[in-house]
Amino acid sequence: MRYNHLGGNKVLNNQMYPMHQQMPQAIMVYPIDPYVVETLMSVKGKQVVLETTRGGISGCLMDVKPDHVVLDTRGRKFFVRICEIVWIMPE
């Protein structure tokens, strides 16, 4: 970022912004796969096997959020990011 000598404007990416105007902000993007979420919702409350990029895990699918699921395995809760799930199989 540099300042223009005329009028105190900021220069960013070859565009001028007046000092009183806010600079553009970064936008976080979270990919959501609606079909995977829908499939997970259909087996909520049931025993499932989830194959993840780190291995398989089985248990009762307790909750489904847009970015993760909660799996109960013998009383222990696991929070698994949906983007790490490779496949889902109801038991």
N, C-alpha and C positions, 0 to 999 in steps of 0.2 A: 504494500500500500504506500502510496506517496501523496503528498499534498501539492495541489496546483497553486502556483503563486498568485493566480488571479481569483480572488473571491474566496479563498480558503476551502476549495472543494477537495474531496477525496477522490483518488483515481484507483479503481480496482478492476482488473481484467479489461483494461482500456475503456472503462466506462466511468463517467464522472457522476458523483453523488454529492449533493449539497451537504454541508456539515450537519444541518438539522434533520436530514433524512436518515432513517436507520439503514444500516447495511443489510444486504440479503442474508437470511439465516439458513443454515443447513436443515434439511428435512429428513427425519429418520423414516426409513421404509421397512416395514416388517412384512415379508411375504406370508400370506395366508392362503392355504389350499382349501377352498370351501368343500371340495369333494371328500378330502380326507377328514375334515372336521365333521361333516355329515355322516360319514361311515363310522367314525368313533362315537358320535352321539347315538347311533343305532345300537351299539353294544354297551352303552353305559349301564353300569350295575351288573354286568356279566363278567365271567372269567374269560380272559383273553391272553394270548401270547403276542408280545410286541418284539419284533426283531429290530434292533437299532444298529447304528453304525458301530456301537461298542459291544454288541452281543444281544442275546435274547433275554427277556424277562417276562414272567407270567404273574398274573394276579387278577384281582377284581378291579375293573375300571371304575373308579369312584367319581371322577369329575373330568369334564372336557372344557378347555378354554381355547381361544383362538390360536394361542401359541404353544400350549403345553397340556399334558394330561396328568392326572393323579392316579397312580396305580397302587392298590393296597396288596402287599405280598406278606401274608402271615402276620398281619398287624403292623407292618412297617410300610410307611408311605414313601413312594418314589415319584418325583416330579420329572417327567420326561418331555423334552422339547419335541414338538411335532415334526420339526424339520430334521430331527435325528431318526425318525421312524422310517424303516425300510418297508416292512409289511406288517399286517395285522391279521391275526387268526383267532376267531372265537374258539374256546375249548368246548 
